[in-house]
């Protein structure tokens, strides 16, 4: 019999959200070749191993950005800049416990280790958790998606809006600020991306750690103006948008954050990220718990 849980993640295991593919490179791999792997597989970090294949560290885009800022030669081995040691969880560990470990340690991912043979069998990051939440929400009979298709009125389910979840306030750099200044701000505020404004203080673009990683790869001078590598236009959504709609937009647009505006796209008032979505532990509302109860009840 299915048991009602406190939130959507309660009772779920790491194995239900983790990804099985783990990109691993040896510690002797150069930063340049590591960037190639990060971009090719569209990942934010890779596992580094010793010559015997044992995991010894993690190379993230944050580490790469730090090397770029410090002027470290791009043919330097990743052993010199990686974070160590990697942090692990197990397949049968409660998903909530893994999420709590990520939040308390201020990290973006855990690697999943088989306790029997100490072999890495997967990885768990915020996009994996949010993707699982989205699937449950999408399949729920009370989901906004289904109710909208069925034109059910009125909607009596209490739902989350971005204004309830977003991180309020926005840090920005000027379009003429150097990439070094961008990296300093990203590091100081622990951001994955930062807004770029024009001379009228109007948002005109975004620079992410991915953009900076590519700039490093292409040997762009860190004193180059921010506007040179920024992405435009700014991906944003309204503060009154439903949480599940924003999650859907991030998943299908393959972005990890959205800037949140009020009535006009130029009026940016906050940021909504995948970590914010994971923190709320729900795809949209408590209705998505019923979807998981149904799935579990029908499982053979």
C-alpha positions in Angstrom: 0.0 0.0 0.0 1.3 3.5 -0.9 2.1 5.7 2.0 1.5 9.5 2.0 4.8 11.3 2.4 5.8 14.7 3.7 6.9 15.9 0.3 7.5 14.7 -3.2 11.1 13.4 -2.5 10.2 11.5 0.7 10.7 7.8 0.2 12.6 8.1 -3.0 16.1 6.7 -3.5 19.1 8.2 -5.2 18.9 5.4 -7.8 15.6 6.9 -9.1 17.1 10.2 -10.0 20.8 9.6 -10.7 22.4 9.5 -14.2 24.3 6.4 -15.1 26.9 8.1 -17.4 29.9 9.4 -15.6 32.6 11.2 -17.6 36.1 10.4 -16.1 39.5 11.6 -17.1 42.9 10.9 -15.6 44.6 13.6 -13.5 47.3 14.0 -16.2 44.7 15.3 -18.7 45.3 18.9 -19.7 42.8 21.7 -18.8 42.3 22.2 -22.6 41.3 18.6 -23.2 39.1 18.6 -20.1 37.2 21.6 -21.5 36.6 19.7 -24.7 34.9 16.9 -22.6 32.9 19.4 -20.6 31.5 21.1 -23.7 31.1 17.8 -25.7 29.0 16.1 -23.0 27.2 19.3 -21.8 28.2 18.8 -18.2 29.4 21.1 -15.5 32.1 18.8 -14.0 33.9 15.6 -14.6 35.5 13.0 -12.3 39.3 12.8 -12.2 41.1 9.5 -11.5 44.6 8.3 -10.8 46.3 5.9 -13.2 44.6 2.9 -11.6 41.2 4.4 -12.3 40.5 5.4 -8.6 38.5 8.6 -8.2 40.6 11.3 -6.6 39.0 14.6 -7.5 36.4 16.7 -9.4 37.1 19.2 -12.1 34.2 21.7 -12.4 33.7 24.8 -14.5 34.3 26.8 -11.3 37.8 25.3 -11.2 38.4 26.0 -14.8 37.2 29.6 -14.4 39.6 30.0 -11.4 42.5 28.8 -13.6 41.5 31.2 -16.3 41.4 34.1 -13.8 44.8 33.1 -12.4 46.4 33.0 -15.8 47.3 29.3 -15.5 48.5 27.8 -18.8 45.7 25.8 -20.5 48.0 22.9 -21.1 48.4 22.4 -17.3 47.3 19.0 -16.0 43.9 19.0 -14.2 45.6 17.6 -11.1 46.8 21.1 -10.4 43.4 22.8 -10.3 40.9 20.0 -9.4 38.9 19.9 -6.2 39.6 16.9 -3.9 38.3 14.6 -2.7 35.1 13.9 -4.6 32.0 13.4 -2.4 29.9 10.2 -2.7 26.5 8.8 -1.9 24.9 5.3 -2.5 22.1 4.2 -4.9 19.9 3.1 -2.0 20.4 6.3 0.0 17.4 8.5 0.5 17.2 11.2 -2.1 16.4 13.7 0.6 19.6 12.8 2.5 21.7 13.3 -0.6 20.1 16.6 -1.3 20.7 17.7 2.2 24.4 16.8 1.9 24.6 18.8 -1.3 23.0 21.8 0.3 24.9 21.7 3.6 28.3 21.4 1.8 27.4 23.9 -0.8 28.1 21.6 -3.7 26.3 20.9 -7.0 26.8 17.2 -7.3 27.5 13.9 -5.7 29.0 10.8 -7.3 27.3 7.5 -6.6 29.5 4.6 -5.5 28.7 0.9 -5.2 29.7 0.1 -1.6 30.5 -3.5 -2.5 33.3 -2.9 -4.9 33.8 0.9 -4.5 33.1 1.5 -8.1 31.5 4.7 -9.3 28.2 3.9 -11.0 26.5 7.3 -11.4 26.2 10.9 -10.6 23.5 13.0 -8.9 23.2 16.7 -9.5 20.4 19.3 -9.2 19.2 18.9 -12.8 18.6 15.2 -12.1 16.5 15.9 -9.0 14.5 18.6 -10.7 14.0 16.4 -13.7 12.5 13.7 -11.5 10.2 16.3 -9.8 9.1 17.5 -13.2 8.2 14.0 -14.4 6.0 13.4 -11.3 4.3 16.8 -11.7 3.7 16.2 -15.4 2.0 12.9 -14.8 -0.2 14.0 -11.9 -3.9 14.3 -12.6 -4.0 17.6 -10.8 -1.0 19.0 -12.7 -1.5 22.4 -14.3 -0.5 20.9 -17.6 -3.3 18.4 -17.6 -5.9 20.8 -16.1 -5.0 23.3 -18.8 -5.5 20.7 -21.6 -8.8 19.6 -20.0 -9.8 23.3 -19.5 -10.7 22.5 -15.8 -12.1 25.6 -14.1 -11.6 26.8 -11.5 -8.2 25.6 -10.4 -8.6 24.9 -6.7 -5.1 23.5 -6.2 -2.6 25.8 -4.3 0.4 26.2 -6.6 3.8 27.8 -6.3 4.7 30.8 -8.4 8.2 32.1 -9.2 7.7 35.1 -6.9 7.4 32.5 -4.0 10.6 30.6 -4.9 13.0 32.9 -6.7 16.1 34.4 -5.1 15.3 38.1 -4.9 17.7 40.8 -6.1 20.1 40.7 -9.0 23.8 41.4 -9.3 25.0 42.7 -12.7 28.1 43.8 -14.5 28.4 46.5 -17.1 28.9 45.6 -20.7 32.3 47.3 -20.7 33.5 45.5 -17.5 36.4 43.1 -18.1 36.0 39.3 -18.0 38.2 39.4 -15.0 35.6 41.6 -13.2 32.9 39.1 -14.3 34.9 36.2 -12.8 35.5 38.1 -9.6 31.7 38.7 -9.1 30.8 35.1 -10.1 33.2 33.8 -7.5 32.2 36.3 -4.8 28.5 35.6 -5.1 28.8 31.9 -6.0 26.8 32.4 -9.1 26.7 30.2 -12.2 25.9 33.2 -14.4 25.6 36.9 -14.1 23.5 39.6 -15.8 25.1 42.1 -18.2 23.6 45.6 -18.5 24.2 48.3 -21.2 25.0 52.0 -20.6 21.4 52.6 -19.8 21.5 49.9 -17.1 19.1 47.8 -19.2 19.8 44.0 -19.3 21.4 43.1 -22.6 22.9 39.7 -22.0 24.2 37.0 -19.6 27.6 35.5 -19.0 27.9 32.0 -17.6 30.8 29.9 -16.5 30.3 28.0 -19.7 30.9 31.2 -21.7 34.1 31.8 -19.6 35.3 28.2 -20.1 35.0 28.7 -23.9 36.8 32.1 -23.7 39.6 30.4 -21.8 39.8 27.6 -24.5 39.9 30.2 -27.2 42.7 32.2 -25.5 40.6 35.4 -25.1 42.3 38.0 -22.9 40.7 38.3 -19.5 40.7 42.1 -19.9 38.3 41.7 -22.9 34.9 43.5 -22.3 32.0 41.4 -21.1 29.9 42.2 -24.1 32.4 40.2 -26.3 31.3 36.8 -25.0 27.9 37.4 -23.4 24.8 35.4 -24.5 21.8 37.5 -25.7 18.9 37.9 -25.3 18.4 37.3 -21.6 16.3 34.2 -20.8 13.6 35.4 -18.4 10.1 34.7 -17.2 7.5 36.6 -15.2 7.3 36.6 -11.4 3.7 35.5 -11.7 4.6 32.4 -13.8 3.8 29.0 -12.3 6.8 27.1 -11.0 6.1 24.1 -13.2 6.0 26.2 -16.3 9.4 27.7 -15.4 10.9 24.3 -14.8 9.6 23.1 -18.1 11.1 26.1 -19.9 14.5 25.4 -18.2 14.4 21.7 -19.1 13.5 22.3 -22.8 15.8 25.3 -23.2 18.6 23.4 -21.5 19.4 26.3 -19.1 20.1 26.1 -15.4 18.6 29.5 -14.4 16.1 32.0 -15.5 16.1 35.7 -14.6 12.7 36.8 -13.3 11.0 40.0 -14.3 8.0 42.0 -13.2 5.6 43.4 -15.8 8.4 44.1 -18.3 11.3 41.9 -19.3 13.7 44.8 -18.6 12.6 44.9 -15.0 14.6 42.0 -13.6 13.9 41.4 -9.9 15.3 38.0 -9.2 16.8 34.7 -10.4 15.3 31.2 -10.4 17.8 28.3 -10.6 17.6 24.5 -10.6 18.9 24.6 -7.0 15.9 26.8 -6.0 13.6 24.2 -7.7 15.2 21.3 -5.8 15.0 23.3 -2.5 11.2 23.5 -2.7 11.1 19.7 -3.2 8.0 19.9 -5.5 7.2 20.1 -9.1 4.4 22.6 -8.5 2.3 21.7 -5.5 1.4 18.9 -3.1 -0.7 17.5 -5.8 2.3 15.8 -7.4 2.6 13.5 -4.4 -0.6 11.8 -5.6 1.1 11.0 -8.9 3.9 9.2 -7.1 1.4 7.3 -4.9 -0.4 6.1 -8.0 2.8 5.1 -9.7 4.0 3.2 -6.6 0.6 1.5 -6.1 0.5 0.2 -9.7 4.1 -1.0 -9.7 4.4 -4.9 -10.0 
